[in-house]
């Protein structure tokens, strides 16, 4: 009941996935169920577009596959910005 009461007041909701935890894949965030409110106010338009393309790609994978994909791709970059820019390559 308390969660439902405060659910609408937060700016971000992070959902965890037990399958990721069981496989010892961290972070255990379920990318499909985790959200940020009004992200269009937080990110430049080009960055937001890249994030949305990435989400669309990840939506075709289950939570474990999506996180493994992200970890693999992000290990080759030093910053989030560099990672998102690499999506054009």
TIDO-240442 format. One record per residue: residue in one letter; x negated, y negated, z of N, C-alpha, C in turn; residue number from 1. Coordinates in steps of 0.02 Angstrom, whole numbers, plus 50000, padded with zeros to 5 digits. Layout:
N
<node 'A'; <X; Y; Z>; <X; Y; Z>; <X; Y; Z>; NUM>
...
END
This chain:
89
<node 'X'; <49959; 50059; 50000>; <50000; 50000; 50000>; <49956; 49937; 50000>; 1>
<node 'X'; <49904; 49937; 50040>; <49860; 49879; 50043>; <49827; 49867; 49976>; 2>
<node 'X'; <49803; 49921; 49944>; <49771; 49914; 49878>; <49819; 49882; 49829>; 3>
<node 'X'; <49880; 49905; 49826>; <49929; 49878; 49779>; <49943; 49805; 49793>; 4>
<node 'X'; <49941; 49785; 49856>; <49954; 49716; 49875>; <49898; 49669; 49850>; 5>
<node 'X'; <49836; 49692; 49854>; <49779; 49651; 49834>; <49759; 49661; 49761>; 6>
<node 'X'; <49784; 49712; 49730>; <49764; 49729; 49661>; <49772; 49670; 49613>; 7>
<node 'X'; <49824; 49633; 49618>; <49837; 49579; 49572>; <49798; 49516; 49586>; 8>
<node 'X'; <49763; 49512; 49643>; <49728; 49450; 49661>; <49655; 49450; 49641>; 9>
<node 'X'; <49627; 49506; 49623>; <49556; 49509; 49606>; <49542; 49490; 49534>; 10>
<node 'X'; <49479; 49475; 49520>; <49459; 49457; 49453>; <49431; 49517; 49415>; 11>
<node 'X'; <49414; 49569; 49451>; <49384; 49627; 49419>; <49409; 49690; 49455>; 12>
<node 'X'; <49420; 49742; 49416>; <49438; 49807; 49444>; <49389; 49859; 49417>; 13>
<node 'X'; <49354; 49892; 49462>; <49307; 49944; 49443>; <49336; 50011; 49463>; 14>
<node 'X'; <49344; 50055; 49415>; <49369; 50122; 49428>; <49311; 50171; 49422>; 15>
<node 'X'; <49307; 50217; 49469>; <49253; 50267; 49469>; <49279; 50333; 49442>; 16>
<node 'X'; <49233; 50373; 49416>; <49251; 50437; 49387>; <49214; 50493; 49423>; 17>
<node 'X'; <49251; 50539; 49452>; <49221; 50593; 49491>; <49176; 50638; 49447>; 18>
<node 'X'; <49195; 50647; 49383>; <49154; 50689; 49339>; <49083; 50662; 49332>; 19>
<node 'X'; <49077; 50596; 49329>; <49011; 50565; 49325>; <48972; 50579; 49389>; 20>
<node 'X'; <49005; 50573; 49446>; <48972; 50586; 49510>; <48949; 50658; 49514>; 21>
<node 'X'; <48992; 50704; 49494>; <48975; 50775; 49498>; <48915; 50792; 49453>; 22>
<node 'X'; <48907; 50755; 49398>; <48850; 50767; 49353>; <48790; 50724; 49372>; 23>
<node 'X'; <48797; 50686; 49427>; <48743; 50641; 49451>; <48724; 50590; 49398>; 24>
<node 'X'; <48775; 50563; 49364>; <48765; 50510; 49315>; <48787; 50445; 49348>; 25>
<node 'X'; <48741; 50398; 49354>; <48756; 50335; 49387>; <48743; 50277; 49339>; 26>
<node 'X'; <48784; 50225; 49339>; <48840; 50214; 49384>; <48898; 50260; 49366>; 27>
<node 'X'; <48943; 50269; 49413>; <48999; 50315; 49403>; <49062; 50277; 49379>; 28>
<node 'X'; <49053; 50221; 49349>; <49109; 50179; 49326>; <49144; 50210; 49265>; 29>
<node 'X'; <49210; 50213; 49269>; <49250; 50234; 49211>; <49261; 50172; 49168>; 30>
<node 'X'; <49228; 50169; 49112>; <49229; 50109; 49070>; <49298; 50094; 49042>; 31>
<node 'X'; <49340; 50145; 49032>; <49406; 50134; 49004>; <49454; 50103; 49055>; 32>
<node 'X'; <49446; 50121; 49118>; <49493; 50098; 49169>; <49468; 50036; 49207>; 33>
<node 'X'; <49405; 50018; 49199>; <49378; 49959; 49232>; <49392; 49898; 49189>; 34>
<node 'X'; <49412; 49843; 49222>; <49431; 49783; 49184>; <49406; 49720; 49219>; 35>
<node 'X'; <49403; 49666; 49180>; <49388; 49599; 49206>; <49442; 49553; 49180>; 36>
<node 'X'; <49469; 49513; 49224>; <49520; 49465; 49203>; <49488; 49404; 49172>; 37>
<node 'X'; <49520; 49378; 49122>; <49500; 49315; 49089>; <49427; 49315; 49068>; 38>
<node 'X'; <49404; 49371; 49041>; <49334; 49375; 49020>; <49318; 49326; 48964>; 39>
<node 'X'; <49370; 49303; 48928>; <49359; 49254; 48875>; <49334; 49188; 48903>; 40>
<node 'X'; <49344; 49176; 48968>; <49318; 49116; 49000>; <49247; 49125; 49026>; 41>
<node 'X'; <49225; 49187; 49030>; <49160; 49203; 49059>; <49105; 49212; 49007>; 42>
<node 'X'; <49125; 49232; 48947>; <49075; 49251; 48896>; <49082; 49208; 48833>; 43>
<node 'X'; <49026; 49192; 48801>; <49030; 49159; 48736>; <49067; 49203; 48686>; 44>
<node 'X'; <49098; 49173; 48637>; <49140; 49211; 48590>; <49103; 49268; 48555>; 45>
<node 'X'; <49041; 49256; 48533>; <49004; 49309; 48498>; <48990; 49368; 48544>; 46>
<node 'X'; <48973; 49352; 48607>; <48961; 49405; 48657>; <49025; 49444; 48671>; 47>
<node 'X'; <49079; 49408; 48679>; <49144; 49440; 48692>; <49163; 49485; 48634>; 48>
<node 'X'; <49152; 49464; 48573>; <49167; 49506; 48515>; <49126; 49570; 48516>; 49>
<node 'X'; <49062; 49564; 48533>; <49020; 49624; 48536>; <49042; 49671; 48591>; 50>
<node 'X'; <49061; 49643; 48648>; <49086; 49684; 48704>; <49149; 49721; 48682>; 51>
<node 'X'; <49193; 49687; 48648>; <49255; 49719; 48625>; <49242; 49774; 48574>; 52>
<node 'X'; <49195; 49763; 48529>; <49176; 49816; 48482>; <49147; 49876; 48519>; 53>
<node 'X'; <49105; 49862; 48568>; <49076; 49916; 48608>; <49130; 49955; 48645>; 54>
<node 'X'; <49178; 49920; 48674>; <49233; 49954; 48709>; <49273; 49998; 48661>; 55>
<node 'X'; <49284; 49974; 48601>; <49322; 50013; 48552>; <49284; 50077; 48535>; 56>
<node 'X'; <49218; 50072; 48527>; <49177; 50131; 48514>; <49180; 50179; 48573>; 57>
<node 'X'; <49172; 50152; 48634>; <49172; 50194; 48694>; <49240; 50227; 48707>; 58>
<node 'X'; <49293; 50195; 48684>; <49360; 50223; 48696>; <49371; 50289; 48660>; 59>
<node 'X'; <49328; 50304; 48611>; <49334; 50367; 48575>; <49299; 50424; 48611>; 60>
<node 'X'; <49264; 50407; 48666>; <49226; 50457; 48705>; <49258; 50467; 48773>; 61>
<node 'X'; <49245; 50525; 48804>; <49268; 50532; 48873>; <49220; 50494; 48919>; 62>
<node 'X'; <49236; 50488; 48983>; <49198; 50446; 49029>; <49125; 50468; 49033>; 63>
<node 'X'; <49111; 50532; 49033>; <49043; 50557; 49038>; <49004; 50540; 48975>; 64>
<node 'X'; <49033; 50554; 48917>; <49000; 50539; 48854>; <48987; 50464; 48846>; 65>
<node 'X'; <49036; 50423; 48866>; <49029; 50351; 48861>; <48971; 50325; 48903>; 66>
<node 'X'; <48967; 50349; 48966>; <48914; 50325; 49010>; <48846; 50351; 48986>; 67>
<node 'X'; <48842; 50412; 48963>; <48779; 50439; 48937>; <48757; 50399; 48876>; 68>
<node 'X'; <48804; 50381; 48832>; <48788; 50340; 48774>; <48761; 50272; 48795>; 69>
<node 'X'; <48795; 50239; 48842>; <48773; 50174; 48865>; <48703; 50176; 48896>; 70>
<node 'X'; <48693; 50225; 48940>; <48628; 50231; 48973>; <48573; 50242; 48921>; 71>
<node 'X'; <48585; 50285; 48874>; <48536; 50300; 48822>; <48519; 50237; 48782>; 72>
<node 'X'; <48569; 50200; 48760>; <48558; 50141; 48719>; <48528; 50084; 48759>; 73>
<node 'X'; <48547; 50076; 48821>; <48522; 50021; 48862>; <48450; 50031; 48884>; 74>
<node 'X'; <48427; 50093; 48887>; <48358; 50105; 48908>; <48308; 50076; 48859>; 75>
<node 'X'; <48329; 50065; 48798>; <48284; 50037; 48748>; <48282; 49961; 48747>; 76>
<node 'X'; <48319; 49928; 48792>; <48321; 49855; 48795>; <48306; 49831; 48865>; 77>
<node 'X'; <48286; 49768; 48871>; <48267; 49740; 48937>; <48324; 49701; 48969>; 78>
<node 'X'; <48370; 49674; 48929>; <48424; 49634; 48956>; <48490; 49654; 48923>; 79>
<node 'X'; <48545; 49634; 48954>; <48611; 49646; 48925>; <48617; 49609; 48858>; 80>
<node 'X'; <48591; 49549; 48856>; <48594; 49510; 48794>; <48557; 49546; 48737>; 81>
<node 'X'; <48498; 49571; 48752>; <48459; 49608; 48702>; <48497; 49671; 48680>; 82>
<node 'X'; <48529; 49704; 48727>; <48568; 49764; 48711>; <48625; 49746; 48663>; 83>
<node 'X'; <48663; 49693; 48679>; <48719; 49674; 48636>; <48695; 49651; 48568>; 84>
<node 'X'; <48639; 49615; 48565>; <48611; 49594; 48501>; <48589; 49653; 48459>; 85>
<node 'X'; <48567; 49707; 48491>; <48544; 49766; 48455>; <48601; 49801; 48419>; 86>
<node 'X'; <48663; 49785; 48437>; <48720; 49816; 48405>; <48725; 49797; 48331>; 87>
<node 'X'; <48695; 49742; 48311>; <48695; 49722; 48241>; <48648; 49764; 48199>; 88>
<node 'X'; <48599; 49795; 48232>; <48548; 49833; 48195>; <48575; 49900; 48172>; 89>
END
